[in-house]
Each structure stands twice: as C-alpha cells, then as structure tokens.
Amino acid sequence: MSSFLFLSDFTASKKRRAIVIADLKGEDLILCQITSAVRNDEYAVPLTNPDFEEGSFPTEKSSIHTNKVFTADLYC
C-alpha cells in the first residue's frame, strides 16, 4: 500500500493499494492507483480476483486507474 495525496494543496494523504508498473534502479517504484470505485472511463482497467495468480483483492471488482501514475520511494 502506498500513500496517495488526495487534495490538490498536498495537505492530506490516504493509504491506497497500487500496482507496480516499473521497479526502477535504486529505491524508486512507478505505481498506478487501484481503487474499489469501478469506473467506466477510457483510463480505467477492470480488475477482478480471477486476474490474480496468487492472493486476492478485498473487493470483487476494482479498477486500475492508468491516469493516476506516480513515483514512490521504496522505503517511505
């Protein structure tokens, strides 16, 4: 889980699930937001438990939001 800033003035954050889309050299990862809010827009990719080879997600249906990409420090 990673913290996403959810106010435009960067005063608050909330822990959210994310998918690693790139494991960079050093201590950075490029992540993409996952949410249980299923959206039907051009950026949302549906995600369901059968999509996992191992484990599961707490909700049956979720979305990967490909327009919510960010870089995170591996140790933060």
N, C-alpha and C positions, 0 to 999 in steps of 0.2 A: 504494500500500500504506500502511496505517496501523498504528500500534501499538495492540493491544488489551491491556488489563490482564486477566490470566487467573488471578490469585489474589485472593481476597477482601480480603486485607490490603494490596493495591496494591504489593507488593514486587517484582513481576516483570511484564514485558510481552513480547509477541512480535509481530513484524510479520505482518499478515494482510491479505488482499485485502478490499476493501469496495466497495459500490456507493453512489454519491452519490444521496441521495434529496431533498436540498434544498441549493441554493447560496445561502446567506444573504448579506445585505448585509454588507459588512465582510470579515473574514478567517475566518469560520466556515463549516463544512460540516456537514450532518447526514448521517451514514453508517449503513449497515446491513451487518453482517458477512456475508461469503461464506466458505464452508468446503467442502472436498472431502469432508467427512463427511456423506454423504447421510442425511438423517433423514426419517422419515415421521410428523412430528408436525403439529399444527394450525398451527404458526408457520412451518414450512419451505416455501419455494417452490423447486421444482426448477429448476436452471439447467444447460443443455447448450450445447455450442458452436454448434449451429444457431440459438440465441437471439441471437447477436451479429450485428449488421450488418457490423461490421469486427472483425478480430482474432479471438482465441480464448482459451480458458482452458487452463491446463496439464493439467487432468484432464477426461475426457469428461463426467463427471457431478459436479455440485456442488449446494449448497443456499444460498439466501439465507435468513438467519435473521432474520425480521422482529421477533423479540423481543429482538434484540441491536442496538439503535439507540443511537447516541451522537453527540455534537457534538465536532468536532475543529477545531483551528486550522489554517488552510490552510498556514501556514509552519512547522509543527512536524514 
